[in-house]
Amino acid sequence: MPSTHSFRRHAVLLLCAIVLVLLGAACGGGGNEPEPSAAKIVTGAAAATGAEKRFHFVFDEENGPRSTTGVHLVFAEGDIAVPDRVKADVSGTFQGLPLRTQLVGVGRKTYLKNPLTGKWQEVSVGTNPVSFFDPAKGVLAVIKGATQLELIGSEEVGGADAYHLQGKTTVGSITPLLGNPPGERLVDVELWVDKATDRLVRLRLSGKVHSDDPVEAVRTVELSRFGVVVPIVPPQTGA
């Protein structure tokens, strides 16, 4: 017959085991929760991203068309102050020649730093595709215009865990972002949405946005440093 001491020891061990099982169920229950739907993620991303007024961005174009007229930007990194201020380091081509310089946009005016003289000059918006520099408007148009979206997994972006979605969007929804002619033709779109904040942190467009784009063209926009204030003022032209 077991002693009282042995009985108590077994009872304590049993109680500890029960407590551990209950704690495990409580802690692990969240992991069994189903992922939100793609529609819910996109709705939240549109609201959270649209509420932001300042953020850092990186734009990158791969396998894009060759341009011999005006300014064609293939890379840009800088800061946005909604609704109409941008400051960025850019690279691309001007009249078909390689270009690496700085760009500032304030209101309806856009300034480009001459890479040869180091002087700032105002450039015509009509020849400078700066429309993509308003991701607060352009990115939201792409999000809201996206269809056939599906959640394909999770991925780390900028150190944060993000939902990864893919789907389709019309070239017309991209017009506020890239300044391309509007239309109903579909292109592939991917979205990465921060799980903790619901903000869009990466957007990727693949395919022919412009009629002269190669089919393998890829354009990516990444957003970060939300809320960080970076002064953006018109530069002194001629200096």
Stockholm file with secondary structure:
# STOCKHOLM 1.0

chainA/1-239         MPSTHSFRRHAVLLLCAIVLVLLGAACGGGGNEPEPSAAKIVTGAAAATGAEKRFHFVFDEENGPRSTTGVHLVFAEGDIAVPDRVKADVSGTFQGLPLRTQLVGVGRKTYLKNPLTGKWQEVSVGTNPVSFFDPAKGVLAVIKGATQLELIGSEEVGGADAYHLQGKTTVGSITPLLGNPPGERLVDVELWVDKATDRLVRLRLSGKVHSDDPVEAVRTVELSRFGVVVPIVPPQTGA
#=GR chainA/1-239 SS CCCHHHHHHHHHHHHHHHHHHHHHHHHHGGGGSCCCCHHHHHHHHHHHHHTCCEEEEEEEEESCCCCCSSEEEEEEEEEEETTTEEEEEEEEEETTEEEEEEEEEETTEEEEECTTTCCEEEECGGGSCGGGGCHHHHHHHHHHHCEEEEEEEEEEETTEEEEEEEEEEEHHHHHHHHCCCCCCCEEEEEEEEETTTCCEEEEEEESCSSTTSCTTCEEEEEEECTTCCCCCCCCCBTC
#=GC SS_cons         CCCHHHHHHHHHHHHHHHHHHHHHHHHHGGGGSCCCCHHHHHHHHHHHHHTCCEEEEEEEEESCCCCCSSEEEEEEEEEEETTTEEEEEEEEEETTEEEEEEEEEETTEEEEECTTTCCEEEECGGGSCGGGGCHHHHHHHHHHHCEEEEEEEEEEETTEEEEEEEEEEEHHHHHHHHCCCCCCCEEEEEEEEETTTCCEEEEEEESCSSTTSCTTCEEEEEEECTTCCCCCCCCCBTC
//
